[in-house]
């Protein structure tokens, strides 16, 4: 007799408790998405280099106008705590040591994707739009493009554009900064 498998969904609070008590550790490479603890893909060399380039570009060009938050969790109330590859956060005197950043603290999220392109587009982009994250970049290493998602409304990004290697993207945080796609892709 076949039975349906019942899934156990976790809240952010329960997930954080699992981290605090050591049930989940840094070596587990997981994140909480819509109540499910999902295994993250291993980070390849090109992916790691791209994240390092983004961190250097953002830190150098934007300075203290943002906090560059690489591969750290963002708390989305309820059932999600994703770990985007890079987040640009509003400045905080305590560098978010008292509480995890939430979507209202986020200026830009970046997901660098090779094997995770499908998950980033189908699961993470809608999650970020629903949470009100103002802008998302998916650095698609397979197609060598940066997909820019903006204007979240009713759980969907209204504007999506693809930037190729000869294009530049603009970040406006206190001042306007142009970043070349080729510079990000390497």
C-alpha positions as CSV (number, residue, x, y, z in Angstrom):
1,X,0.0,0.0,0.0
2,X,1.5,3.3,-1.1
3,X,1.4,6.3,1.2
4,X,2.2,9.9,0.5
5,X,5.4,11.1,2.0
6,X,4.8,14.0,4.3
7,X,7.4,16.7,4.3
8,X,8.5,18.6,7.4
9,X,8.8,22.3,6.8
10,X,11.0,24.5,9.0
11,X,10.5,28.0,10.2
12,X,13.4,30.5,10.2
13,X,13.4,30.3,14.0
14,X,13.7,26.5,14.1
15,X,16.4,26.6,11.4
16,X,18.4,29.2,13.4
17,X,18.0,27.0,16.5
18,X,19.5,24.1,14.5
19,X,22.5,26.3,13.6
20,X,22.9,27.6,17.2
21,X,22.8,24.1,18.7
22,X,25.3,22.7,16.1
23,X,22.8,20.4,14.3
24,X,23.7,22.4,11.2
25,X,27.2,23.8,10.7
26,X,29.3,25.7,8.2
27,X,30.3,22.5,6.4
28,X,26.7,21.5,5.7
29,X,26.3,24.0,2.8
30,X,22.6,24.3,3.0
31,X,20.0,27.1,3.0
32,X,16.4,27.4,4.0
33,X,14.0,28.1,1.1
34,X,10.3,28.1,1.7
35,X,10.6,25.9,4.7
36,X,12.8,23.3,3.1
37,X,16.5,22.8,3.9
38,X,18.1,22.6,0.5
39,X,21.7,21.5,-0.2
40,X,23.7,24.2,-2.0
41,X,25.7,23.3,-5.1
42,X,29.5,23.0,-4.6
43,X,31.3,26.2,-5.6
44,X,33.5,25.8,-8.6
45,X,36.6,27.9,-9.4
46,X,34.9,30.3,-11.9
47,X,32.0,30.8,-9.5
48,X,34.4,31.6,-6.6
49,X,36.5,34.0,-8.7
50,X,33.4,35.8,-9.8
51,X,32.2,36.3,-6.2
52,X,35.7,37.5,-5.3
53,X,35.6,40.0,-8.2
54,X,32.2,41.3,-7.2
55,X,33.2,41.8,-3.6
56,X,36.3,43.7,-4.7
57,X,34.4,45.8,-7.2
58,X,31.7,46.7,-4.7
59,X,34.0,47.3,-1.8
60,X,36.4,49.5,-3.8
61,X,33.7,51.5,-5.7
62,X,31.0,51.8,-3.1
63,X,33.2,52.0,0.1
64,X,31.3,52.7,3.3
65,X,28.0,53.6,1.6
66,X,27.1,49.9,1.8
67,X,28.0,46.8,3.6
68,X,29.2,44.1,1.2
69,X,27.8,40.8,2.6
70,X,29.2,37.8,0.8
71,X,27.7,34.3,1.1
72,X,25.9,35.2,4.3
73,X,22.2,34.6,5.2
74,X,19.4,37.1,4.7
75,X,16.4,36.4,7.0
76,X,13.1,36.4,5.2
77,X,10.3,36.1,7.8
78,X,8.5,32.9,8.0
79,X,10.2,30.1,6.2
80,X,13.3,31.3,4.3
81,X,16.9,32.1,5.0
82,X,18.8,32.1,1.7
83,X,22.5,32.8,1.3
84,X,23.0,34.9,-1.8
85,X,26.5,35.0,-3.2
86,X,26.8,38.8,-2.5
87,X,24.4,41.2,-0.9
88,X,24.8,45.0,-0.7
89,X,23.2,46.1,2.6
90,X,22.4,49.5,4.0
91,X,25.1,50.6,6.4
92,X,24.7,49.4,10.0
93,X,26.9,50.6,12.9
94,X,27.0,47.1,14.3
95,X,27.4,45.4,11.0
96,X,24.3,43.3,11.7
97,X,25.8,41.6,14.7
98,X,22.6,42.0,16.7
99,X,20.2,40.6,14.1
100,X,20.4,39.1,10.7
101,X,19.7,41.5,7.8
102,X,16.2,41.3,6.3
103,X,14.9,42.3,2.9
104,X,14.3,45.9,4.1
105,X,18.1,46.1,4.7
106,X,19.0,44.9,1.2
107,X,19.9,47.3,-1.7
108,X,21.0,44.5,-4.2
109,X,21.3,40.7,-4.1
110,X,23.6,38.8,-6.5
111,X,23.4,35.1,-7.2
112,X,26.3,33.7,-9.2
113,X,25.0,30.7,-11.1
114,X,26.5,27.9,-13.1
115,X,24.8,24.7,-12.1
116,X,22.2,26.6,-10.0
117,X,20.8,28.8,-12.8
118,X,17.4,27.0,-12.9
119,X,17.0,27.1,-9.1
120,X,18.0,30.7,-8.9
121,X,15.4,31.7,-11.6
122,X,12.5,29.5,-10.5
123,X,12.9,29.5,-6.7
124,X,15.0,32.3,-5.5
125,X,14.0,35.2,-7.9
126,X,10.2,34.8,-7.0
127,X,11.2,34.5,-3.3
128,X,13.2,37.7,-3.4
129,X,10.5,39.6,-5.4
130,X,7.8,38.5,-2.9
131,X,10.1,39.8,0.0
132,X,10.4,43.1,-1.8
133,X,14.2,42.9,-2.6
134,X,14.6,45.9,-4.9
135,X,17.1,44.4,-7.3
136,X,18.5,41.0,-8.1
137,X,21.4,40.1,-10.4
138,X,21.8,36.6,-11.6
139,X,25.3,36.3,-13.0
140,X,24.7,33.4,-15.4
141,X,28.1,31.9,-16.0
142,X,26.8,29.4,-18.5
143,X,25.5,32.1,-20.9
144,X,28.0,34.8,-19.9
145,X,25.2,37.3,-19.1
146,X,24.0,39.2,-16.1
147,X,20.2,39.1,-15.7
148,X,18.9,42.1,-13.8
149,X,15.6,41.8,-12.0
150,X,14.0,45.0,-10.6
151,X,10.7,46.7,-9.7
152,X,9.2,43.9,-7.5
153,X,5.4,44.2,-7.5
154,X,2.9,41.6,-6.2
155,X,5.6,38.9,-5.9
156,X,7.1,39.4,-9.4
157,X,9.9,41.4,-10.8
158,X,8.3,43.7,-13.4
159,X,11.5,44.5,-15.2
160,X,14.0,42.0,-16.4
161,X,17.0,42.7,-18.7
162,X,20.0,40.8,-19.8
163,X,23.4,42.5,-20.0
164,X,26.1,41.0,-22.1
165,X,29.9,41.4,-22.0
166,X,30.0,44.7,-23.8
167,X,27.3,46.3,-21.6
168,X,27.6,48.1,-18.3
169,X,25.2,48.0,-15.3
170,X,24.5,51.0,-13.1
171,X,24.3,51.0,-9.4
172,X,22.8,54.1,-7.7
173,X,23.6,54.1,-4.0
174,X,24.3,57.6,-2.8
175,X,26.1,58.1,-6.2
176,X,26.0,56.4,-9.5
177,X,28.5,53.7,-10.3
178,X,28.9,52.0,-13.7
179,X,30.1,48.4,-13.6
180,X,31.1,46.6,-16.8
181,X,29.7,43.1,-17.3
182,X,33.0,41.9,-18.6
183,X,34.7,43.1,-15.4
184,X,32.3,40.9,-13.4
185,X,32.6,37.9,-15.7
186,X,36.4,38.1,-15.9
